Amino acid sequence: MEFFKIMPVDDARKRFLESCPRGPLGVEEVALADAFGRILAGDITAPEDLPGFARSTVDGYAVLAADTFGASEGLPAYLRVVDEILMGQDATRALGPGECAVIATGGMLPPNADAAIMVEHTESLAVDEVGVLKPASPGQNVIRRGEDCPAGHLLLAAGRPLRAQELGLLAHAGVVRVPVARQPVCALLTTGDELVDPARVPAPGQIRESNSFTIRALVQEAGGVAHHLGRIPDIAEEIEARLRQAMATADVIMVSGGSSVGTRDLTAELLDKLGRPGILVHGVSLKPGKPTILGVVDGKPVMGLPGHPVSAQVVFGLFARPLLRQLLGLPPWPAYRAAVRARLAKNYASAPGRVDVLRVALTERAGETWAEPVQGKSGLITTLTRADGIVTVPAGTEGLLAGDWVDVELI
């Protein structure tokens, strides 16, 4: 393998992902309260009809629809009020011809009632009599038993991320434990003689280490579990020992720093020594993020992320996030990505054949959304904190012009 042989982004990602395992890596059962953000690993069928009884969707009166046919404001249908159904009450009394029952939204319909009339479409004539001013059709303003999901039918399919709304549906169905995909464990190592703990005051030539905090958060956001194995000086023996520790405990190994071609950059050489097939990609046609390392060692993905914070986060988005999705049993890219359409505020020049990832801030002008490029080198962390999103400039273009419509992926 020739190190630092530049490869197009799409080719590099395809080669990397095709060589990596496909998930899920395992299945575990968790309590519903702990399932937010996890990936459902098995189909869930409804254990009972949802809802379990026919209910009203309005405040008003439960009726037999046929009793209201032809009703109008000029000629109301007169009904006798024979019951009031309280919330949480079992409605057991059937309605006779010309009868109705007071009902609230969510209240249980009487056994033979087939519609509900909004109170706004009635007039009270006496304590036990009401005039209906509009006709109702069968099924109007009601949810029938099992209409949401009949018992035994598919409620949620495997592979679905469990958002707040899925958790609510499962709770509604009485499902309190769910099978989920095991989260990939990512071991993160940060290398560099110049790095110190964020709590320390750096000496001249030193910098506070920050990549472990951002990468750990990105791993968690993508559905993985991150273990930081600490900062390591640029000593081959120490880096190799920590890499072998990571191989024994993690599903994915990520090394921050040491991925370029300087004399002290040991990551590629040491990763390639760990096992086969070793390094697949060293260098991608990308700005920022050119010195990216991608490989597989004894079935485990390994990645060398650039030390520059912005570059590391860009590379994570292009390679690590789709990898973690694949290990969770998901397609590498979601069906949709959180993005907005905006017009580019300034010209942006790009080198042909290279993918550029442009940080932008969103602003509003005369009712239109504009993307203002955030200027700064890849080592300037504030360029990401000042950005609302990123615009990917394809390899086949020489840049973008001010006023062009672009898709801004929100970050």
KATAMO-V242174 format. One record per backbone hydrogen bond with DSSP energy under -0.5 kcal/mol. CO is the residue of the C=O (numbers start at 1). NH is the residue of the N-H. E is the energy in kcal/mol with one decimal. If there is no record, write none. Layout:
CO;NH;E, CO;NH;E
//
This chain:
1;3;-0.7, 2;5;-0.6, 4;6;-0.7, 7;285;-2.3, 8;12;-2.7, 9;13;-2.7, 10;14;-2.3, 11;15;-2.5, 12;16;-2.3, 13;17;-2.9, 14;18;-2.2, 15;19;-0.8, 16;19;-0.8, 16;20;-0.7, 17;20;-0.9, 26;182;-3.0, 28;180;-3.3, 30;178;-2.5, 31;34;-1.9, 32;35;-1.6, 35;38;-2.1, 38;40;-0.5, 38;162;-2.9, 39;181;-2.7, 40;159;-3.7, 43;45;-0.5, 44;155;-3.2, 44;156;-1.8, 46;152;-3.4, 50;148;-1.4, 50;149;-2.3, 51;146;-2.2, 54;109;-2.4, 55;143;-2.5, 56;106;-3.0, 58;60;-0.5, 59;119;-2.4, 60;103;-2.5, 61;117;-2.8, 62;101;-1.7, 63;65;-0.7, 63;114;-1.6, 63;115;-1.2, 64;67;-2.2, 65;68;-2.1, 65;69;-0.6, 66;69;-0.7, 68;71;-2.3, 71;135;-0.7, 75;72;-1.2, 76;78;-0.6, 77;79;-0.5, 77;132;-2.9, 79;130;-2.4, 80;82;-0.7, 80;100;-2.3, 83;102;-2.6, 84;86;-0.7, 86;89;-2.1, 89;91;-0.7, 90;92;-0.9, 92;94;-0.6, 96;99;-1.9, 98;80;-2.8, 100;82;-2.6, 100;83;-0.7, 101;62;-3.1, 102;85;-3.0, 103;60;-2.8, 104;107;-2.7, 107;56;-2.1, 110;113;-1.2, 114;139;-3.7, 115;63;-2.5, 117;61;-2.1, 118;121;-2.0, 119;122;-1.4, 121;133;-3.0, 121;134;-0.7, 123;131;-3.3, 126;129;-1.2, 128;81;-2.0, 129;125;-1.9, 129;126;-1.8, 130;79;-2.7, 130;132;-0.5, 131;123;-2.1, 131;133;-0.5, 132;77;-2.1, 137;140;-2.4, 139;142;-1.3, 140;116;-1.9, 141;57;-2.6, 142;144;-0.5, 143;55;-2.3, 144;147;-2.1, 149;50;-2.1, 150;153;-2.0, 153;46;-2.7, 156;44;-2.9, 157;160;-1.1, 160;40;-2.5, 161;163;-1.1, 162;37;-3.1, 163;167;-2.1, 164;168;-2.1, 165;169;-2.0, 166;170;-2.5, 167;171;-2.4, 168;172;-2.3, 169;173;-1.6, 170;175;-2.8, 171;174;-1.3, 174;176;-0.8, 176;32;-2.8, 178;30;-2.4, 179;41;-2.5, 179;42;-0.6, 180;28;-2.6, 182;25;-0.5, 184;186;-0.6, 184;225;-2.9, 185;187;-0.6, 185;251;-2.5, 185;252;-1.9, 186;188;-0.5, 186;227;-3.0, 187;189;-0.5, 187;254;-3.0, 188;229;-2.7, 189;256;-3.5, 190;232;-2.8, 192;195;-1.3, 194;207;-2.8, 196;209;-2.8, 197;200;-2.1, 200;202;-0.7, 203;206;-2.5, 207;196;-1.9, 210;213;-1.0, 210;214;-1.6, 211;215;-3.0, 212;216;-1.9, 213;217;-1.7, 214;218;-2.3, 215;219;-2.6, 216;220;-2.2, 217;221;-2.5, 218;222;-1.7, 219;224;-2.8, 220;223;-1.4, 225;186;-3.6, 227;188;-2.9, 227;229;-0.6, 230;190;-1.7, 232;192;-2.0, 233;235;-2.7, 235;239;-2.4, 236;240;-2.7, 237;241;-2.0, 238;242;-2.0, 239;243;-2.4, 240;244;-2.2, 241;245;-1.7, 242;246;-2.2, 243;247;-2.3, 244;248;-1.3, 245;249;-0.8, 246;249;-0.9, 246;250;-2.1, 251;301;-0.6, 252;187;-2.9, 253;303;-2.5, 254;189;-2.8, 254;256;-0.5, 255;257;-0.6, 255;305;-3.1, 256;191;-2.5, 258;267;-1.2, 258;268;-0.6, 262;265;-1.5, 264;266;-1.0, 266;270;-2.5, 267;271;-2.9, 268;272;-2.1, 269;273;-0.9, 270;274;-0.7, 271;274;-1.0, 271;275;-0.5, 276;298;-3.0, 278;296;-2.0, 281;294;-2.7, 282;5;-0.7, 283;7;-1.4, 284;286;-2.1, 285;355;-2.4, 287;357;-2.7, 289;292;-0.7, 290;284;-2.4, 290;292;-1.3, 292;283;-2.8, 293;304;-2.5, 294;280;-2.6, 294;281;-2.5, 295;302;-2.9, 296;278;-2.4, 296;298;-0.5, 297;300;-2.0, 300;297;-3.0, 301;253;-2.3, 302;295;-2.3, 303;255;-2.9, 303;305;-0.6, 304;293;-2.1, 305;257;-2.9, 308;312;-2.6, 309;313;-1.9, 310;314;-2.2, 311;315;-2.6, 312;316;-2.1, 313;317;-2.0, 314;318;-1.8, 315;319;-2.3, 315;320;-0.9, 316;321;-2.9, 319;323;-1.4, 320;324;-2.7, 321;325;-2.1, 322;326;-2.0, 323;327;-2.3, 324;328;-1.2, 325;330;-2.9, 326;23;-2.5, 326;329;-1.4, 327;24;-0.5, 327;25;-0.8, 337;339;-0.7, 338;410;-2.2, 340;408;-3.2, 342;406;-3.3, 343;371;-3.0, 344;403;-3.6, 348;400;-2.7, 351;354;-1.5, 355;287;-2.3, 356;358;-0.6, 356;393;-3.5, 358;391;-2.7, 359;374;-3.0, 360;388;-2.5, 360;389;-1.9, 361;372;-3.3, 363;370;-3.2, 365;368;-2.4, 368;365;-2.9, 369;343;-2.4, 370;363;-2.4, 370;372;-0.6, 371;345;-2.9, 371;373;-0.6, 372;361;-2.6, 373;375;-0.8, 377;380;-2.0, 378;310;-1.4, 378;311;-0.6, 379;381;-0.9, 380;383;-1.5, 381;384;-1.7, 381;385;-1.3, 382;386;-1.9, 384;387;-0.7, 388;411;-2.0, 389;360;-2.6, 390;409;-2.5, 391;358;-3.0, 391;393;-0.6, 392;394;-0.7, 393;356;-1.9, 394;397;-1.2, 395;353;-3.5, 395;354;-0.5, 398;350;-2.3, 400;348;-3.0, 401;404;-2.3, 404;344;-2.9, 406;342;-2.3, 406;408;-0.6, 407;409;-0.7, 408;340;-2.0, 408;410;-0.6, 409;390;-2.1
//
